[in-house]
Amino acid sequence: MAEKPEKRTVEQELRELATTLDKYGSGEARLTKEMVTDLSKAIHGIGGHLVDLHHRVEKLEENTPEWTTRGWDPPPGD
């Protein structure tokens, strides 16, 4: 039984997307309504996770001035 959406982790959601999209991995897949729906859900899901990640990184950078996307800067004066 699938977990409620609010209880699922990002990893679980991404693995489910990958499993859903695996069925289209063969070169013989033809574009169908179901395929377009699955791809649309995957794109929206991944996009949402990327936006969330971006917001978390921005918040981390605001609250921890020495942290950047390059890693940790040494403290001033060292």
Phi and psi restraints in degrees (range 20) as a CNS / XPLOR table:
assign (resid 1 and name C) (resid 2 and name N)
       (resid 2 and name CA) (resid 2 and name C) 1.0 -72.1 20.0 2
assign (resid 2 and name N) (resid 2 and name CA)
       (resid 2 and name C) (resid 3 and name N) 1.0 145.5 20.0 2
assign (resid 2 and name C) (resid 3 and name N)
       (resid 3 and name CA) (resid 3 and name C) 1.0 -75.2 20.0 2
assign (resid 3 and name N) (resid 3 and name CA)
       (resid 3 and name C) (resid 4 and name N) 1.0 158.6 20.0 2
assign (resid 3 and name C) (resid 4 and name N)
       (resid 4 and name CA) (resid 4 and name C) 1.0 -62.7 20.0 2
assign (resid 4 and name N) (resid 4 and name CA)
       (resid 4 and name C) (resid 5 and name N) 1.0 143.4 20.0 2
assign (resid 4 and name C) (resid 5 and name N)
       (resid 5 and name CA) (resid 5 and name C) 1.0 -52.2 20.0 2
assign (resid 5 and name N) (resid 5 and name CA)
       (resid 5 and name C) (resid 6 and name N) 1.0 -38.0 20.0 2
assign (resid 5 and name C) (resid 6 and name N)
       (resid 6 and name CA) (resid 6 and name C) 1.0 -72.7 20.0 2
assign (resid 6 and name N) (resid 6 and name CA)
       (resid 6 and name C) (resid 7 and name N) 1.0 -14.1 20.0 2
assign (resid 6 and name C) (resid 7 and name N)
       (resid 7 and name CA) (resid 7 and name C) 1.0 -98.6 20.0 2
assign (resid 7 and name N) (resid 7 and name CA)
       (resid 7 and name C) (resid 8 and name N) 1.0 -9.1 20.0 2
assign (resid 7 and name C) (resid 8 and name N)
       (resid 8 and name CA) (resid 8 and name C) 1.0 -83.9 20.0 2
assign (resid 8 and name N) (resid 8 and name CA)
       (resid 8 and name C) (resid 9 and name N) 1.0 144.2 20.0 2
assign (resid 8 and name C) (resid 9 and name N)
       (resid 9 and name CA) (resid 9 and name C) 1.0 -84.8 20.0 2
assign (resid 9 and name N) (resid 9 and name CA)
       (resid 9 and name C) (resid 10 and name N) 1.0 164.0 20.0 2
assign (resid 9 and name C) (resid 10 and name N)
       (resid 10 and name CA) (resid 10 and name C) 1.0 -59.7 20.0 2
assign (resid 10 and name N) (resid 10 and name CA)
       (resid 10 and name C) (resid 11 and name N) 1.0 -40.2 20.0 2
assign (resid 10 and name C) (resid 11 and name N)
       (resid 11 and name CA) (resid 11 and name C) 1.0 -60.8 20.0 2
assign (resid 11 and name N) (resid 11 and name CA)
       (resid 11 and name C) (resid 12 and name N) 1.0 -43.4 20.0 2
assign (resid 11 and name C) (resid 12 and name N)
       (resid 12 and name CA) (resid 12 and name C) 1.0 -61.8 20.0 2
assign (resid 12 and name N) (resid 12 and name CA)
       (resid 12 and name C) (resid 13 and name N) 1.0 -42.7 20.0 2
assign (resid 12 and name C) (resid 13 and name N)
       (resid 13 and name CA) (resid 13 and name C) 1.0 -64.6 20.0 2
assign (resid 13 and name N) (resid 13 and name CA)
       (resid 13 and name C) (resid 14 and name N) 1.0 -43.1 20.0 2
assign (resid 13 and name C) (resid 14 and name N)
       (resid 14 and name CA) (resid 14 and name C) 1.0 -67.4 20.0 2
assign (resid 14 and name N) (resid 14 and name CA)
       (resid 14 and name C) (resid 15 and name N) 1.0 -37.4 20.0 2
assign (resid 14 and name C) (resid 15 and name N)
       (resid 15 and name CA) (resid 15 and name C) 1.0 -65.0 20.0 2
assign (resid 15 and name N) (resid 15 and name CA)
       (resid 15 and name C) (resid 16 and name N) 1.0 -39.4 20.0 2
assign (resid 15 and name C) (resid 16 and name N)
       (resid 16 and name CA) (resid 16 and name C) 1.0 -64.5 20.0 2
assign (resid 16 and name N) (resid 16 and name CA)
       (resid 16 and name C) (resid 17 and name N) 1.0 -41.0 20.0 2
assign (resid 16 and name C) (resid 17 and name N)
       (resid 17 and name CA) (resid 17 and name C) 1.0 -60.6 20.0 2
assign (resid 17 and name N) (resid 17 and name CA)
       (resid 17 and name C) (resid 18 and name N) 1.0 -45.0 20.0 2
assign (resid 17 and name C) (resid 18 and name N)
       (resid 18 and name CA) (resid 18 and name C) 1.0 -61.2 20.0 2
assign (resid 18 and name N) (resid 18 and name CA)
       (resid 18 and name C) (resid 19 and name N) 1.0 -43.0 20.0 2
assign (resid 18 and name C) (resid 19 and name N)
       (resid 19 and name CA) (resid 19 and name C) 1.0 -62.8 20.0 2
assign (resid 19 and name N) (resid 19 and name CA)
       (resid 19 and name C) (resid 20 and name N) 1.0 -42.9 20.0 2
assign (resid 19 and name C) (resid 20 and name N)
       (resid 20 and name CA) (resid 20 and name C) 1.0 -61.4 20.0 2
assign (resid 20 and name N) (resid 20 and name CA)
       (resid 20 and name C) (resid 21 and name N) 1.0 -42.5 20.0 2
assign (resid 20 and name C) (resid 21 and name N)
       (resid 21 and name CA) (resid 21 and name C) 1.0 -79.7 20.0 2
assign (resid 21 and name N) (resid 21 and name CA)
       (resid 21 and name C) (resid 22 and name N) 1.0 -18.3 20.0 2
assign (resid 21 and name C) (resid 22 and name N)
       (resid 22 and name CA) (resid 22 and name C) 1.0 -57.5 20.0 2
assign (resid 22 and name N) (resid 22 and name CA)
       (resid 22 and name C) (resid 23 and name N) 1.0 -31.4 20.0 2
assign (resid 22 and name C) (resid 23 and name N)
       (resid 23 and name CA) (resid 23 and name C) 1.0 -66.7 20.0 2
assign (resid 23 and name N) (resid 23 and name CA)
       (resid 23 and name C) (resid 24 and name N) 1.0 -14.4 20.0 2
assign (resid 23 and name C) (resid 24 and name N)
       (resid 24 and name CA) (resid 24 and name C) 1.0 -99.9 20.0 2
assign (resid 24 and name N) (resid 24 and name CA)
       (resid 24 and name C) (resid 25 and name N) 1.0 9.0 20.0 2
assign (resid 24 and name C) (resid 25 and name N)
       (resid 25 and name CA) (resid 25 and name C) 1.0 -70.0 20.0 2
assign (resid 25 and name N) (resid 25 and name CA)
       (resid 25 and name C) (resid 26 and name N) 1.0 -21.0 20.0 2
assign (resid 25 and name C) (resid 26 and name N)
       (resid 26 and name CA) (resid 26 and name C) 1.0 -77.6 20.0 2
assign (resid 26 and name N) (resid 26 and name CA)
       (resid 26 and name C) (resid 27 and name N) 1.0 151.3 20.0 2
assign (resid 26 and name C) (resid 27 and name N)
       (resid 27 and name CA) (resid 27 and name C) 1.0 -69.2 20.0 2
assign (resid 27 and name N) (resid 27 and name CA)
       (resid 27 and name C) (resid 28 and name N) 1.0 -8.3 20.0 2
assign (resid 27 and name C) (resid 28 and name N)
       (resid 28 and name CA) (resid 28 and name C) 1.0 -91.6 20.0 2
assign (resid 28 and name N) (resid 28 and name CA)
       (resid 28 and name C) (resid 29 and name N) 1.0 -1.5 20.0 2
assign (resid 28 and name C) (resid 29 and name N)
       (resid 29 and name CA) (resid 29 and name C) 1.0 -67.1 20.0 2
assign (resid 29 and name N) (resid 29 and name CA)
       (resid 29 and name C) (resid 30 and name N) 1.0 132.5 20.0 2
assign (resid 29 and name C) (resid 30 and name N)
       (resid 30 and name CA) (resid 30 and name C) 1.0 -105.5 20.0 2
assign (resid 30 and name N) (resid 30 and name CA)
       (resid 30 and name C) (resid 31 and name N) 1.0 145.7 20.0 2
assign (resid 30 and name C) (resid 31 and name N)
       (resid 31 and name CA) (resid 31 and name C) 1.0 -65.1 20.0 2
assign (resid 31 and name N) (resid 31 and name CA)
       (resid 31 and name C) (resid 32 and name N) 1.0 121.2 20.0 2
assign (resid 31 and name C) (resid 32 and name N)
       (resid 32 and name CA) (resid 32 and name C) 1.0 -127.9 20.0 2
assign (resid 32 and name N) (resid 32 and name CA)
       (resid 32 and name C) (resid 33 and name N) 1.0 169.2 20.0 2
assign (resid 32 and name C) (resid 33 and name N)
       (resid 33 and name CA) (resid 33 and name C) 1.0 -60.4 20.0 2
assign (resid 33 and name N) (resid 33 and name CA)
       (resid 33 and name C) (resid 34 and name N) 1.0 -40.2 20.0 2
assign (resid 33 and name C) (resid 34 and name N)
       (resid 34 and name CA) (resid 34 and name C) 1.0 -63.9 20.0 2
assign (resid 34 and name N) (resid 34 and name CA)
       (resid 34 and name C) (resid 35 and name N) 1.0 -41.2 20.0 2
assign (resid 34 and name C) (resid 35 and name N)
       (resid 35 and name CA) (resid 35 and name C) 1.0 -64.8 20.0 2
assign (resid 35 and name N) (resid 35 and name CA)
       (resid 35 and name C) (resid 36 and name N) 1.0 -44.2 20.0 2
assign (resid 35 and name C) (resid 36 and name N)
       (resid 36 and name CA) (resid 36 and name C) 1.0 -62.7 20.0 2
assign (resid 36 and name N) (resid 36 and name CA)
       (resid 36 and name C) (resid 37 and name N) 1.0 -40.8 20.0 2
assign (resid 36 and name C) (resid 37 and name N)
       (resid 37 and name CA) (resid 37 and name C) 1.0 -62.6 20.0 2
assign (resid 37 and name N) (resid 37 and name CA)
       (resid 37 and name C) (resid 38 and name N) 1.0 -46.6 20.0 2
assign (resid 37 and name C) (resid 38 and name N)
       (resid 38 and name CA) (resid 38 and name C) 1.0 -62.8 20.0 2
assign (resid 38 and name N) (resid 38 and name CA)
       (resid 38 and name C) (resid 39 and name N) 1.0 -43.7 20.0 2
assign (resid 38 and name C) (resid 39 and name N)
       (resid 39 and name CA) (resid 39 and name C) 1.0 -65.0 20.0 2
assign (resid 39 and name N) (resid 39 and name CA)
       (resid 39 and name C) (resid 40 and name N) 1.0 -39.6 20.0 2
assign (resid 39 and name C) (resid 40 and name N)
       (resid 40 and name CA) (resid 40 and name C) 1.0 -62.8 20.0 2
assign (resid 40 and name N) (resid 40 and name CA)
       (resid 40 and name C) (resid 41 and name N) 1.0 -45.5 20.0 2
assign (resid 40 and name C) (resid 41 and name N)
       (resid 41 and name CA) (resid 41 and name C) 1.0 -61.5 20.0 2
assign (resid 41 and name N) (resid 41 and name CA)
       (resid 41 and name C) (resid 42 and name N) 1.0 -41.6 20.0 2
assign (resid 41 and name C) (resid 42 and name N)
       (resid 42 and name CA) (resid 42 and name C) 1.0 -63.7 20.0 2
assign (resid 42 and name N) (resid 42 and name CA)
       (resid 42 and name C) (resid 43 and name N) 1.0 -45.5 20.0 2
assign (resid 42 and name C) (resid 43 and name N)
       (resid 43 and name CA) (resid 43 and name C) 1.0 -63.1 20.0 2
assign (resid 43 and name N) (resid 43 and name CA)
       (resid 43 and name C) (resid 44 and name N) 1.0 -45.3 20.0 2
assign (resid 43 and name C) (resid 44 and name N)
       (resid 44 and name CA) (resid 44 and name C) 1.0 -65.1 20.0 2
assign (resid 44 and name N) (resid 44 and name CA)
       (resid 44 and name C) (resid 45 and name N) 1.0 -40.4 20.0 2
assign (resid 44 and name C) (resid 45 and name N)
       (resid 45 and name CA) (resid 45 and name C) 1.0 -64.4 20.0 2
assign (resid 45 and name N) (resid 45 and name CA)
       (resid 45 and name C) (resid 46 and name N) 1.0 -47.4 20.0 2
assign (resid 45 and name C) (resid 46 and name N)
       (resid 46 and name CA) (resid 46 and name C) 1.0 -65.1 20.0 2
assign (resid 46 and name N) (resid 46 and name CA)
       (resid 46 and name C) (resid 47 and name N) 1.0 -42.0 20.0 2
assign (resid 46 and name C) (resid 47 and name N)
       (resid 47 and name CA) (resid 47 and name C) 1.0 -59.5 20.0 2
assign (resid 47 and name N) (resid 47 and name CA)
       (resid 47 and name C) (resid 48 and name N) 1.0 -42.7 20.0 2
assign (resid 47 and name C) (resid 48 and name N)
       (resid 48 and name CA) (resid 48 and name C) 1.0 -61.8 20.0 2
assign (resid 48 and name N) (resid 48 and name CA)
       (resid 48 and name C) (resid 49 and name N) 1.0 -41.0 20.0 2
assign (resid 48 and name C) (resid 49 and name N)
       (resid 49 and name CA) (resid 49 and name C) 1.0 -66.8 20.0 2
assign (resid 49 and name N) (resid 49 and name CA)
       (resid 49 and name C) (resid 50 and name N) 1.0 -37.4 20.0 2
assign (resid 49 and name C) (resid 50 and name N)
       (resid 50 and name CA) (resid 50 and name C) 1.0 -66.0 20.0 2
assign (resid 50 and name N) (resid 50 and name CA)
       (resid 50 and name C) (resid 51 and name N) 1.0 -39.7 20.0 2
assign (resid 50 and name C) (resid 51 and name N)
       (resid 51 and name CA) (resid 51 and name C) 1.0 -63.5 20.0 2
assign (resid 51 and name N) (resid 51 and name CA)
       (resid 51 and name C) (resid 52 and name N) 1.0 -45.1 20.0 2
assign (resid 51 and name C) (resid 52 and name N)
       (resid 52 and name CA) (resid 52 and name C) 1.0 -59.5 20.0 2
assign (resid 52 and name N) (resid 52 and name CA)
       (resid 52 and name C) (resid 53 and name N) 1.0 -44.0 20.0 2
assign (resid 52 and name C) (resid 53 and name N)
       (resid 53 and name CA) (resid 53 and name C) 1.0 -61.8 20.0 2
assign (resid 53 and name N) (resid 53 and name CA)
       (resid 53 and name C) (resid 54 and name N) 1.0 -43.6 20.0 2
assign (resid 53 and name C) (resid 54 and name N)
       (resid 54 and name CA) (resid 54 and name C) 1.0 -59.2 20.0 2
assign (resid 54 and name N) (resid 54 and name CA)
       (resid 54 and name C) (resid 55 and name N) 1.0 -44.8 20.0 2
assign (resid 54 and name C) (resid 55 and name N)
       (resid 55 and name CA) (resid 55 and name C) 1.0 -63.3 20.0 2
assign (resid 55 and name N) (resid 55 and name CA)
       (resid 55 and name C) (resid 56 and name N) 1.0 -39.7 20.0 2
assign (resid 55 and name C) (resid 56 and name N)
       (resid 56 and name CA) (resid 56 and name C) 1.0 -66.1 20.0 2
assign (resid 56 and name N) (resid 56 and name CA)
       (resid 56 and name C) (resid 57 and name N) 1.0 -40.3 20.0 2
assign (resid 56 and name C) (resid 57 and name N)
       (resid 57 and name CA) (resid 57 and name C) 1.0 -65.7 20.0 2
assign (resid 57 and name N) (resid 57 and name CA)
       (resid 57 and name C) (resid 58 and name N) 1.0 -43.1 20.0 2
assign (resid 57 and name C) (resid 58 and name N)
       (resid 58 and name CA) (resid 58 and name C) 1.0 -59.1 20.0 2
assign (resid 58 and name N) (resid 58 and name CA)
       (resid 58 and name C) (resid 59 and name N) 1.0 -45.1 20.0 2
assign (resid 58 and name C) (resid 59 and name N)
       (resid 59 and name CA) (resid 59 and name C) 1.0 -63.3 20.0 2
assign (resid 59 and name N) (resid 59 and name CA)
       (resid 59 and name C) (resid 60 and name N) 1.0 -40.9 20.0 2
assign (resid 59 and name C) (resid 60 and name N)
       (resid 60 and name CA) (resid 60 and name C) 1.0 -63.5 20.0 2
assign (resid 60 and name N) (resid 60 and name CA)
       (resid 60 and name C) (resid 61 and name N) 1.0 -42.3 20.0 2
assign (resid 60 and name C) (resid 61 and name N)
       (resid 61 and name CA) (resid 61 and name C) 1.0 -65.5 20.0 2
assign (resid 61 and name N) (resid 61 and name CA)
       (resid 61 and name C) (resid 62 and name N) 1.0 -38.1 20.0 2
assign (resid 61 and name C) (resid 62 and name N)
       (resid 62 and name CA) (resid 62 and name C) 1.0 -67.7 20.0 2
assign (resid 62 and name N) (resid 62 and name CA)
       (resid 62 and name C) (resid 63 and name N) 1.0 -39.5 20.0 2
assign (resid 62 and name C) (resid 63 and name N)
       (resid 63 and name CA) (resid 63 and name C) 1.0 -87.9 20.0 2
assign (resid 63 and name N) (resid 63 and name CA)
       (resid 63 and name C) (resid 64 and name N) 1.0 -14.8 20.0 2
assign (resid 63 and name C) (resid 64 and name N)
       (resid 64 and name CA) (resid 64 and name C) 1.0 -132.9 20.0 2
assign (resid 64 and name N) (resid 64 and name CA)
       (resid 64 and name C) (resid 65 and name N) 1.0 84.4 20.0 2
assign (resid 64 and name C) (resid 65 and name N)
       (resid 65 and name CA) (resid 65 and name C) 1.0 -57.2 20.0 2
assign (resid 65 and name N) (resid 65 and name CA)
       (resid 65 and name C) (resid 66 and name N) 1.0 -29.9 20.0 2
assign (resid 65 and name C) (resid 66 and name N)
       (resid 66 and name CA) (resid 66 and name C) 1.0 -79.3 20.0 2
assign (resid 66 and name N) (resid 66 and name CA)
       (resid 66 and name C) (resid 67 and name N) 1.0 -7.7 20.0 2
assign (resid 66 and name C) (resid 67 and name N)
       (resid 67 and name CA) (resid 67 and name C) 1.0 -94.6 20.0 2
assign (resid 67 and name N) (resid 67 and name CA)
       (resid 67 and name C) (resid 68 and name N) 1.0 133.1 20.0 2
assign (resid 67 and name C) (resid 68 and name N)
       (resid 68 and name CA) (resid 68 and name C) 1.0 -133.2 20.0 2
assign (resid 68 and name N) (resid 68 and name CA)
       (resid 68 and name C) (resid 69 and name N) 1.0 174.0 20.0 2
assign (resid 68 and name C) (resid 69 and name N)
       (resid 69 and name CA) (resid 69 and name C) 1.0 -68.0 20.0 2
assign (resid 69 and name N) (resid 69 and name CA)
       (resid 69 and name C) (resid 70 and name N) 1.0 -12.9 20.0 2
assign (resid 69 and name C) (resid 70 and name N)
       (resid 70 and name CA) (resid 70 and name C) 1.0 -83.9 20.0 2
assign (resid 70 and name N) (resid 70 and name CA)
       (resid 70 and name C) (resid 71 and name N) 1.0 -13.1 20.0 2
assign (resid 70 and name C) (resid 71 and name N)
       (resid 71 and name CA) (resid 71 and name C) 1.0 123.8 20.0 2
assign (resid 71 and name N) (resid 71 and name CA)
       (resid 71 and name C) (resid 72 and name N) 1.0 -155.5 20.0 2
assign (resid 71 and name C) (resid 72 and name N)
       (resid 72 and name CA) (resid 72 and name C) 1.0 -91.9 20.0 2
assign (resid 72 and name N) (resid 72 and name CA)
       (resid 72 and name C) (resid 73 and name N) 1.0 129.1 20.0 2
assign (resid 72 and name C) (resid 73 and name N)
       (resid 73 and name CA) (resid 73 and name C) 1.0 -85.9 20.0 2
assign (resid 73 and name N) (resid 73 and name CA)
       (resid 73 and name C) (resid 74 and name N) 1.0 144.8 20.0 2
assign (resid 73 and name C) (resid 74 and name N)
       (resid 74 and name CA) (resid 74 and name C) 1.0 -66.5 20.0 2
assign (resid 74 and name N) (resid 74 and name CA)
       (resid 74 and name C) (resid 75 and name N) 1.0 152.8 20.0 2
assign (resid 74 and name C) (resid 75 and name N)
       (resid 75 and name CA) (resid 75 and name C) 1.0 -60.6 20.0 2
assign (resid 75 and name N) (resid 75 and name CA)
       (resid 75 and name C) (resid 76 and name N) 1.0 150.4 20.0 2
assign (resid 75 and name C) (resid 76 and name N)
       (resid 76 and name CA) (resid 76 and name C) 1.0 -59.3 20.0 2
assign (resid 76 and name N) (resid 76 and name CA)
       (resid 76 and name C) (resid 77 and name N) 1.0 140.8 20.0 2
assign (resid 76 and name C) (resid 77 and name N)
       (resid 77 and name CA) (resid 77 and name C) 1.0 91.4 20.0 2
assign (resid 77 and name N) (resid 77 and name CA)
       (resid 77 and name C) (resid 78 and name N) 1.0 -5.3 20.0 2
